[in-house]
Amino acid sequence: MQINLSDETLDHLRFHLDVLVKLYQKQYKVAKRENARVSAMARLGEVRDLAAIFEVVEPATPKADADFIVTQQGSVFTFDINTEAALAFVHSDVKPEAWQFLGKHRFAVEHRVAPELCYQLREAGWNVVVR
């Protein structure tokens, strides 16, 4: 059986797989118990296999040129805003609540929102680097 997917759907899948790979890599790095490391390693292998199918690669954008740098902080993701244009966009279009801001150029969202927000920022033409 062959499944035909649009380019937009494939891009969406590639992005989410990229985020999953980074999440599992981070889980493996912070795992303290042996069974947690083995479990994370097994999941990382599965995700790498899927990522290879979709040819997921590290973003080519250097961090210095990125409009947003996204970092996982446990179950929260922080978005560092690197340009004034991106800051204006966040205030006009993303509109995070005041309590989500961590200073003027950083805001946080929970893990369920972060992948879709990253995808929407990229779709809007912003350079987003997930580390």
C-alpha positions as CSV (number, residue, x, y, z in Angstrom):
1,M,0.0,0.0,0.0
2,Q,1.4,3.4,-1.0
3,I,0.5,6.6,0.8
4,N,0.7,9.9,-1.0
5,L,1.4,12.9,1.3
6,S,1.6,16.5,0.3
7,D,4.9,18.4,0.6
8,E,3.3,20.5,3.4
9,T,2.4,17.3,5.4
10,L,5.9,15.9,4.9
11,D,7.5,19.1,6.1
12,H,5.2,19.1,9.2
13,L,6.2,15.4,9.9
14,R,9.9,16.2,9.4
15,F,9.7,19.1,11.9
16,H,7.9,17.1,14.5
17,L,10.3,14.2,14.1
18,D,13.2,16.6,14.5
19,V,11.7,17.9,17.8
20,L,11.1,14.3,19.0
21,V,14.7,13.3,18.3
22,K,15.9,16.3,20.3
23,L,13.6,15.5,23.2
24,Y,14.7,11.9,23.4
25,Q,18.4,12.9,23.1
26,K,17.8,15.3,26.0
27,Q,16.0,12.5,28.0
28,Y,18.9,10.2,27.5
29,K,21.4,12.8,28.7
30,V,19.6,13.5,31.9
31,A,18.5,9.9,32.7
32,K,19.9,8.8,36.1
33,R,18.6,5.3,36.5
34,E,19.9,2.4,34.3
35,N,16.4,1.3,33.2
36,A,15.5,4.9,32.2
37,R,18.7,5.1,30.1
38,V,17.9,1.8,28.4
39,S,14.3,2.9,27.7
40,A,15.4,6.3,26.3
41,M,18.0,4.7,24.2
42,A,15.5,2.2,22.7
43,R,13.1,5.1,21.9
44,L,15.9,7.1,20.5
45,G,16.8,4.3,18.1
46,E,13.2,4.0,17.0
47,V,12.9,7.8,16.4
48,R,16.3,7.8,14.5
49,D,14.9,5.1,12.2
50,L,11.9,7.2,11.5
51,A,14.0,10.3,11.1
52,A,16.2,8.6,8.6
53,I,13.1,7.7,6.5
54,F,12.1,11.3,6.4
55,E,15.7,12.6,6.1
56,V,15.4,14.8,9.1
57,V,18.5,17.0,9.4
58,E,19.8,19.7,11.8
59,P,18.6,23.2,10.7
60,A,21.3,24.8,8.5
61,T,20.6,28.3,10.1
62,P,23.5,29.4,12.3
63,K,22.4,30.4,15.8
64,A,23.6,33.9,15.3
65,D,21.3,34.4,12.3
66,A,18.2,32.8,14.0
67,D,15.2,34.9,14.8
68,F,14.2,32.4,17.5
69,I,16.2,29.8,19.5
70,V,14.1,27.2,21.1
71,T,15.4,25.3,24.2
72,Q,13.8,22.6,26.2
73,Q,13.8,23.2,29.9
74,G,12.2,20.1,31.2
75,S,8.5,20.2,30.3
76,V,8.7,23.8,29.3
77,F,10.3,25.3,26.2
78,T,11.8,28.7,26.1
79,F,11.8,30.9,23.0
80,D,14.7,33.3,22.8
81,I,13.9,36.2,20.5
82,N,17.0,37.5,18.7
83,T,15.7,40.3,16.5
84,E,13.5,43.3,17.1
85,A,11.3,42.3,14.1
86,A,10.7,38.9,15.8
87,L,9.9,40.7,19.1
88,A,7.4,42.9,17.4
89,F,5.8,39.8,15.7
90,V,5.6,38.0,19.0
91,H,3.8,40.9,20.6
92,S,1.4,41.4,17.7
93,D,0.7,37.8,16.5
94,V,1.8,35.2,19.1
95,K,0.6,37.3,22.1
96,P,2.0,35.3,25.0
97,E,0.6,36.1,28.4
98,A,2.6,38.5,30.6
99,W,3.5,35.7,33.0
100,Q,5.1,33.7,30.1
101,F,7.8,36.3,29.5
102,L,11.2,35.7,31.1
103,G,12.7,39.1,30.5
104,K,12.1,41.2,27.4
105,H,13.5,38.8,24.8
106,R,12.4,35.3,26.1
107,F,9.1,33.6,26.7
108,A,8.1,30.1,27.7
109,V,5.4,27.7,26.6
110,E,4.5,24.2,27.7
111,H,5.7,21.1,25.8
112,R,2.4,20.5,24.1
113,V,2.3,23.9,22.5
114,A,6.0,24.2,21.5
115,P,6.2,22.0,18.4
116,E,3.2,23.6,16.7
117,L,4.4,27.1,17.6
118,C,7.8,26.3,16.1
119,Y,6.1,25.0,13.0
120,Q,3.9,28.1,12.6
121,L,6.9,30.4,13.1
122,R,8.8,28.6,10.4
123,E,5.7,28.8,8.1
124,A,5.5,32.5,8.7
125,G,9.1,32.8,7.4
126,W,11.1,33.1,10.6
127,N,14.4,31.4,11.2
128,V,13.8,29.0,14.1
129,V,16.6,26.9,15.6
130,V,15.7,24.1,18.1
131,R,18.5,23.0,20.3
